[in-house]
Structure formats: structure tokens, C-alpha cells
């Protein structure tokens, strides 16, 4: 069976990945499912004092992201196209990068278009405040951490400088 195409959006919080996903779903000529990090990490059982049945919150988060990575593969294996809405940061402990690299190795022969979604810090801050559902300062913290990987993307789109439609069209031109 032919593998489903994967569009991987990586950008900090409030960069416009979810809005861009919706725009892509409107203009792509075939259906794409959205697999979003928030969907997987928001379904974690609430931790009491940072733990749930002896498992710390960070470990639960990594388990959820690993499950998301397996889901991306499963969808593609079924011939289904997906847009991945994700934030992969360059963190000191290396856990997030190791998990991502493992996923990337697993998907190395899959049809993937990798997209770096950027936006000015000033606009990120404005969006955080206007949305009302964000932890203020999270985007700035993520910008300081930096995205992982830093480069090597198929396309970079700037949601501050370009409209969502222009960003989506640039991505569509790049799809392999």
C-alpha cells in the first residue's frame, strides 16, 4: 500500500500552526488528517503533585508524544495523509530531541514535507494575550530554547510576514 503523505509543521506556540493546518486542509486537493501535539498531551490524566500513580508528569508527556509519533506512522501506513502540528524544542536534557530523532529514523522512507513555521516574537506575544488560553511567556521561552532541528526543513513560512493562504500555497508548492 502506498504510504500517506506527511506534512510536518514545527513551530513555537502561537506561531500559527493550527490555523495553517486548517488553511492547508481547505486548499489541498486530497484529504489530510490533523495530528496535533496538544490532542495527545491534553489527554494525560491530571497529575497530583506532579505524579500520577507513581509516574511523573514529564514522563507522561513523553509517553503521549511517543504515542503521537506511532499514530503518525499508523495513519501513513494506512495510506492516509496527515498534517502534524507539533513543537520540537532544542532542550538541554536532549530527551525531546532523542524521541524526535527516533521517530525521524522510523519515518525516514516515508513521504514527508518538513515545514518550519516562524513568527516574530512581538507577534507571538500579541497572539498569546489575544487568545486568552495560553500561558503568557511560553512562546518567548520556546523561542529562547530554539526549534529542533534548527535547519534542514523543506520550506520555512513566516506567519507574521505572509498570510495563511500564502504560507499554505508555499507549502503546497514544496510537497514532494
C-alpha positions, 0 to 999 in steps of 0.5 A, a space after each residue: 500500500 502506498 504510504 500517506 503523505 506527511 506534512 510536518 509543521 514545527 513551530 513555537 506556540 502561537 506561531 500559527 500552526 493550527 490555523 495553517 493546518 486548517 488553511 492547508 486542509 481547505 486548499 489541498 486537493 486530497 484529504 489530510 488528517 490533523 495530528 496535533 501535539 496538544 490532542 495527545 498531551 491534553 489527554 494525560 490524566 491530571 497529575 497530583 503533585 506532579 505524579 500520577 500513580 507513581 509516574 511523573 508528569 514529564 514522563 507522561 508527556 513523553 509517553 503521549 508524544 511517543 504515542 503521537 509519533 506511532 499514530 503518525 506512522 499508523 495513519 501513513 501506513 494506512 495510506 492516509 495523509 496527515 498534517 502534524 502540528 507539533 513543537 520540537 524544542 532544542 532542550 538541554 536534557 536532549 530527551 525531546 530531541 532523542 524521541 524526535 530523532 527516533 521517530 525521524 529514523 522510523 519515518 525516514 522512507 516515508 513521504 514527508 514535507 518538513 515545514 518550519 513555521 516562524 513568527 516574530 516574537 512581538 507577534 507571538 506575544 500579541 497572539 498569546 494575550 489575544 487568545 486568552 488560553 495560553 500561558 503568557 511567556 511560553 512562546 518567548 521561552 520556546 523561542 529562547 530554547 530554539 526549534 529542533 532541528 534548527 535547519 534542514 526543513 523543506 520550506 520555512 513560512 513566516 506567519 507574521 510576514 505572509 498570510 495563511 493562504 500564502 504560507 499554505 500555497 508555499 507549502 503546497 508548492 514544496 510537497 514532494 
